[in-house]
Amino acid sequence: MAVDIAVKTKGEIVVLHAIYVPAVYNPGVGGEVSLAADPVFLSNTEEDAKKWFEKMKQEVKSPGVETRLEIVYGDILSVITSAIETTKTDLVVMGTSGTSGLREIFIGSNTEKVVRHSSVPVLTVHTASRIDSMKKILLPSTLMLDQTDFMNKVKELQKFLHATLYVLFINTPDHFVQDSEAQRGFEKFVKHYNIKNCIFLFKNYQDEEKGIMDVARNEEPGLIVMATHARKGLAHLFNRSITENLVNHIRYPVWTYGMKKSH
């Protein structure tokens, strides 16, 4: 997927490999913090990573695409968020196998954490896919008119992929609206953001997440695009983000964008 995008955009791929080594505090040498691992072990680990990288390049052909490896010590989240700034990253592409049960609630997948904290869009991929198959984009939406930055990015993505945008509104008992009201909301939404080549999907479900999952299975989109509000801490624990849940559970590629706080 990353190669596919880089070929079309004439972009560069930075393959980031994080090696987690716990840091230790040593009060006996001036309170210095050092890596708690043998230097020989670290050297061998880096050499193994370089070998894996060369093997990966052979298996994933990338003609004309500049691809380089960066090996960084630290936990995955901090390494990625730091690299986004230092490499001036435009897009993070991550594979994910998802998580479930208590592990999902208290730990979460590494990809989910990046989705929650990333300052740039994140594209999560469960299975092999190509961008030329992404001609149908599913956009679950509340049809609100205060998402200009997000919608501009979605329109750029739609243009890049030459795709049709399927705007999905899930009607739930807690936030029930009449069909005619939803249709008017969609028309205002399209006019406000000047959206072209789009189709409206209005579906009734008990909750948004199940609705999005079912519609995705029926419509078979090439890509799902969603915003995330980056909940953290206890707020994240008790108000599970629908976007993050979908990243864990759905098999279609998901493009996420962190919503900026409005003031």
Number of C-alpha atoms within 10 A of each C-alpha: 19 19 21 17 18 17 17 12 11 13 17 17 21 16 14 15 19 18 17 13 14 12 14 13 13 11 9 7 8 8 10 11 12 12 15 11 12 8 10 9 10 15 11 11 14 16 12 11 18 16 11 12 17 12 11 11 12 10 9 11 11 16 9 12 18 14 16 12 14 12 15 16 16 17 14 19 18 13 18 21 17 13 16 16 12 9 9 10 17 12 18 22 17 18 15 19 16 19 19 13 9 9 10 14 14 9 13 18 20 18 24 25 16 22 29 22 18 20 19 19 20 22 23 26 22 18 12 9 15 13 16 12 12 18 16 20 26 26 21 23 17 15 17 12 13 10 14 12 11 17 18 14 13 22 17 11 15 21 12 12 17 15 20 18 24 20 20 22 23 24 21 15 10 8 8 12 14 8 12 9 10 20 16 11 17 23 14 15 18 19 11 13 14 11 16 13 11 16 14 16 17 14 15 14 15 12 14 18 16 14 20 23 14 13 17 20 13 9 12 14 21 20 24 26 20 22 25 17 18 21 15 14 7 9 11 14 12 11 10 14 19 17 23 24 17 21 27 22 15 18 18 21 27 22 24 25 26 19 15 14 7 6 3
